[in-house]
Amino acid sequence: MTSSSRCTLPFTPVLSWGTWPVLAATGLGDLLVAVLWPLVVAKAYTLRAAAAAAAMVGSFVVIFTLILAHVLHGATPAIALIGPVVLLHHRWLVRRHPREQPMAVHLARRAAASAQ
């Protein structure tokens, strides 16, 4: 193997944008957290909190833009940037709403919202 060749995994669970050598990529685990966090917040707390969580997911766009604009270099895991934001959001939600809403309350609110 020469020094110019690079090792790659054959089936890396990654989604990527751009062209080599400027490539923005994220792991499927990062996307899983980004997609499920607003859903969990919508069930456990309120729709307003879920909207804030969805806005935080928009930070993926900012991260990819910074990578493609050559501001961020190297491999920066998205969860390293988004994870602390999710943890701070959870801490704020726990302080604001000490108890999560039960599933029955969540379903009743959804039914009431769809009836209007």
C-alpha positions in Angstrom: 0.0 0.0 0.0 1.4 3.4 -0.9 1.4 6.4 1.3 -1.0 8.2 -1.1 -3.7 5.5 -0.9 -6.3 5.8 1.8 -8.2 3.1 3.7 -11.9 3.3 3.6 -14.6 1.2 5.2 -16.7 -0.6 2.5 -20.1 0.1 4.1 -19.6 3.1 6.4 -23.0 4.3 7.8 -22.4 7.9 6.6 -24.3 10.4 4.5 -22.1 12.9 2.7 -22.4 16.1 0.6 -19.9 17.8 -1.6 -17.0 16.5 -3.6 -13.6 15.3 -2.6 -11.5 16.9 -1.0 -14.2 19.2 0.5 -16.7 16.7 1.9 -19.3 17.3 4.6 -20.5 14.0 6.1 -22.5 12.9 9.0 -23.0 9.5 10.6 -26.4 7.8 10.7 -26.2 7.9 14.5 -25.9 11.7 14.5 -28.9 11.8 12.2 -30.9 9.5 14.4 -30.4 11.8 17.4 -31.2 14.8 15.3 -34.5 13.3 14.0 -35.6 11.7 17.3 -34.9 14.5 19.6 -37.8 16.8 18.4 -40.2 13.8 18.5 -39.2 12.9 22.0 -39.6 16.5 23.2 -43.0 16.8 21.5 -44.3 13.7 23.4 -42.6 14.5 26.7 -43.1 18.2 26.9 -44.9 20.6 24.6 -45.1 21.4 20.9 -43.4 24.7 21.5 -40.4 22.9 23.0 -40.5 20.5 20.0 -40.3 23.5 17.7 -37.2 24.7 19.5 -35.7 21.2 19.3 -36.4 21.2 15.5 -34.7 24.5 15.2 -31.6 23.0 16.9 -31.6 20.3 14.3 -31.2 23.1 11.8 -27.7 23.5 13.2 -26.8 20.6 10.9 -27.2 23.0 8.0 -24.9 25.5 9.7 -22.2 22.8 10.4 -22.3 21.6 6.8 -22.1 25.2 5.4 -19.1 25.9 7.6 -17.4 22.7 6.4 -18.1 23.4 2.7 -16.9 27.1 3.2 -13.6 25.8 4.6 -14.2 27.3 8.1 -14.2 23.9 9.8 -11.5 21.5 8.8 -10.9 17.9 9.4 -13.3 15.4 10.9 -15.6 17.0 13.3 -18.3 14.7 14.6 -21.7 16.4 14.4 -22.8 15.0 17.7 -19.8 16.7 19.3 -21.3 20.0 18.3 -25.0 19.2 18.6 -24.8 16.9 21.7 -24.1 19.7 24.2 -26.9 21.8 22.7 -29.3 18.9 23.1 -28.1 18.3 26.7 -28.6 22.0 27.6 -32.0 22.0 26.0 -33.0 18.9 28.1 -31.7 20.5 31.2 -33.7 23.7 30.5 -36.8 21.6 29.8 -36.5 19.7 33.1 -36.2 22.9 35.0 -39.2 24.5 33.2 -41.4 21.3 33.2 -40.4 19.2 36.2 -42.6 16.3 35.0 -43.0 14.9 31.6 -46.6 14.7 30.3 -48.1 11.2 30.3 -48.9 9.6 27.0 -52.7 10.1 27.6 -52.2 13.8 27.9 -50.1 13.9 24.8 -52.7 12.0 22.8 -55.5 14.2 24.1 -53.7 17.4 23.1 -53.1 15.9 19.6 -56.7 15.0 19.2 -57.8 18.4 20.4 -55.4 20.1 18.0 -56.6 18.0 15.0 -60.3 18.6 15.9 -59.9 22.4 15.5 
